[in-house]
């Protein structure tokens, strides 16, 4: 007998009339099990029932708990907070840097219809990459801002990079006054109210490492500038530096031609010095001593008190050194300001062998000279922020001087050989990288004397073979020479030059660039070569003094070994050699002095012409403004 079952629904079934009575109880007892088996084999699958209770609350509750634990750890557990912030900062910088490197790879490997199109594509790639890195550094803050400022000062980098990074000089967030007050209490052991009669809570200047407030110091009775380090800088320094070096290391690994690891090494070595204000106070005293007996317009503010994170110094009331309106108001000749700045920094490098290594317009103030001033002009230039100085050993200083003098001279086989010789001694620069290095030193394209022999001239205009020749060329000719000179993609070569150069030489290039930048910002009326002549005169002095010292040391050395008769003869020979050296020095020095006189005379004519044009259009007020470069 067959049993036929028909499924009628999710909870019922019934048999045909052929069921036996004895089977009915069996079916009723196993109704549930049989239904499950049939449903699993012959019927569609049924959805499983949810477990009883409010289990759907488990997921959001777990997420909420984890969020609470994470927030508590971030707020109360310093290592956790450091780990989170370090990861975020590193990821921002790495993302920007790697994105830029990929952009460069694609741009440089692209095919272009013309050379102009290729150069425009490379320029836009510079801007895109620099903008990404700048924005990442700005968001990260702290020492990352310092990294961007360092990049902005590297004049051998493409102009798109340096100009894009330049705003970082003034884009720093201030530390809240409450945190400043807490720092004073912890570091000075006294509240601000006990140290100062008055203390302005709003800083007058904010930099990447510190900010400056104005107050009246009770102990000295003076109006002072108070430099206060950002309190959390030290807290994150080691982590941030490790992240910077790690990021730069990964970039070097994946893109070997884009190497910036030396930037991280520089910061690791120099930032601790800049973050120690006691070290800055010692540098200030050293700089004051170097210029104590020099007739100069340089003024260095007195340090009243210093500890590691607080520096109290004399307050200087003045304007930015490149503020033309301020100069005009006080009848200060902008040409003389540019030249005096060049003299100050060249004396530091070539005569003192110890120089300020963070020069930018924000660290320079100008004010009218007082009656007690030793300035030869009617103004004083105050130099601020003495946290970082570099010394320069005699051999490097003299070789750099000889290199510069070879650049001044007209090109010839001997001069060209000297240029490459001293470039290698000064900066480990090989012959193939020399054009890039020279462009960095002079701020222009390499002169005709160093262009390779197989390069075909593309203009009938004679190119300058030395920096002095540029004085006779008009700006139009110089610009045309730039546009017709061979153009190559030298980005990789630039990075190679930066990697090879000693850090001290890079800092000297920064000083050179400052002089050129200020000469342009001040709208000077003299030739752009004028400031190069000042550098040349200091180079001559450095070489002359070195030659005298060598002659004297050599003569005394031989005489001490070979007796008094040889000593007399050696002294006579030494005197003769010194006389010849002195004559050569005097001749070269006089020649440059004469050229300076002619350039200054021409500059005065240009200024007088501007005065007359201004007087014709707007009277005496217009004449004054025109002569001051205001329009």
Buried (B, 14 or more C-beta within 10 A) or exposed (E): EEEEBEEEEEEEBEBEEEBEEEEEEEBEEEEEEBBEEEBEEEEEEEEEEEEEEEEEEEEEEEEEEEEEEEEEBBEEEEEBBBBEBBEEBBEBBBEBBBBBBEBBBEBBEEEEEEEEEBEEBBBEBBBBBBBBBBBBBBEBBBBBBBBBBBBBBBBBBBEBBBEBBBEBBEBBEBBEBEEBBEBBEEBBEEEBEEBBEEBBEEBEBBBBBBBBBBBBBEEEEBBBBBBBBBBEBEBBBEBBBBBBBBBBBBBBEEBEEBBBBBBBEBBBEBBEBBBBBEBBBBBBEBBBEBBEEEEBBBBBBBBBBBEEBBBBBBBBEBBBBBBBEBBBEBEBBBBBBBBBBBBBBBBBBBBBBBBBBBBBBBBBBBBBBEEEBBBEBBBBBBBBBBBBBBEBEEEBBBBBBBBBBBBBBEBEEEBBEBBBBBBBBBBBBBEEBBBBBBBBBBBBBBBBBBBEEEEEEEEEEEBBBBBBBBBEBEEEBBEBBEEBBEBEEBBBBBBBBBEBBBBBBBBBBBBBBBBBBBBEBBBBBBBBBBBBBBBBBBBBBBBBBBBBEBBBEBBEEBBEEEEEEBBEBBBEBBEEBBEEBEEBBEEBBEEBEEBBEEBBEBBBEBBEEBBEBBBEEBEEEBBBBBBBBBE
